Amino acid sequence: MQDTLVVYFSASGTTKRAAETLAKLLGADIAPLQPVEAYSQQYDQIVARGEQEKDQDSRPALEPLSVNLKQYRTIYVGFPTWWSQPPQVIDTFLKRFIWRIS
């Protein structure tokens, strides 16, 4: 059983590639954060949705994780930076999962 996990959110694939590289270097497990409502593949639509979520301080719903976070001692969280802050989906993850296991 691994004790290190890399959890990531990636809208365009850049963060996914970075998370995969980190997980490989660490010998860690990896799990994507997937919103229930997937983000568009069109840049302008990603920007518009991200800005709306930020402005409304929304918490996009997430699909269930494929792993049990309680089995990990170290969890790295990867995400893009939008408007100098994490996307709102990261806030959903932290409030839904991380605060519950501590």
C-alpha positions in Angstrom: 0.0 0.0 0.0 1.3 3.4 -1.0 1.3 6.1 1.7 1.6 9.0 -0.8 -1.1 10.3 -3.1 -1.1 13.0 -5.8 -4.6 14.4 -6.3 -5.0 16.9 -9.1 -7.5 18.9 -11.1 -6.7 19.8 -14.7 -8.9 21.6 -17.2 -6.5 21.7 -20.1 -4.2 18.7 -19.4 -1.1 20.7 -18.2 -1.7 20.0 -14.5 -2.4 16.4 -15.3 1.0 16.0 -17.0 2.7 17.6 -14.0 0.8 15.4 -11.6 1.7 12.3 -13.5 5.4 13.3 -13.5 5.3 14.0 -9.7 3.5 10.7 -9.0 6.1 8.8 -11.0 9.0 10.5 -9.3 7.6 9.9 -5.9 6.3 6.4 -6.6 2.9 7.7 -5.4 -0.7 6.8 -6.3 -2.6 9.3 -8.4 -6.2 10.4 -8.5 -7.9 13.0 -10.6 -10.5 15.4 -9.2 -13.4 15.3 -11.7 -16.3 17.8 -11.4 -19.8 16.3 -11.9 -20.2 18.8 -14.7 -17.1 18.5 -16.8 -15.4 21.7 -18.0 -15.5 22.5 -21.7 -12.4 21.9 -23.8 -12.7 25.4 -25.2 -10.4 27.9 -23.5 -12.9 30.8 -23.5 -15.6 28.7 -22.0 -13.2 27.4 -19.2 -12.3 31.0 -18.4 -16.0 32.1 -18.4 -17.1 29.3 -16.1 -14.1 29.6 -13.8 -14.7 33.4 -13.4 -18.4 32.8 -12.7 -17.6 30.2 -10.1 -15.1 32.5 -8.4 -17.4 35.5 -8.5 -20.3 33.5 -7.0 -18.0 31.7 -4.5 -19.5 28.4 -5.7 -18.5 24.9 -4.9 -18.7 22.7 -8.0 -19.8 19.2 -7.2 -17.2 16.4 -7.5 -17.4 12.8 -8.7 -16.5 10.4 -5.9 -12.7 9.8 -5.6 -11.3 6.5 -6.8 -9.2 6.1 -3.6 -9.7 6.2 0.2 -7.9 9.3 1.5 -7.6 7.8 5.0 -5.0 5.3 3.8 -2.5 8.1 2.8 0.0 9.8 5.0 1.0 12.4 2.5 -1.4 14.0 -0.1 -0.1 16.4 -2.8 -2.8 18.5 -4.4 -2.1 19.9 -7.9 -4.2 22.5 -9.7 -3.9 25.4 -12.1 -3.9 29.0 -10.7 -6.8 31.0 -11.9 -6.9 34.8 -11.0 -4.0 34.2 -8.5 -6.0 31.5 -6.6 -7.0 27.8 -7.0 -10.1 27.0 -9.0 -13.3 26.7 -6.9 -13.2 22.9 -7.4 -10.2 22.8 -5.2 -12.1 24.5 -2.4 -14.8 21.9 -2.8 -12.2 19.1 -2.5 -10.5 20.6 0.6 -13.8 21.2 2.4 -15.4 17.9 1.4 -12.5 15.5 1.9 -9.5 17.0 3.7 -11.2 18.7 6.6 -13.1 15.4 7.3 -10.0 13.2 7.6 -8.0 15.4 9.9 
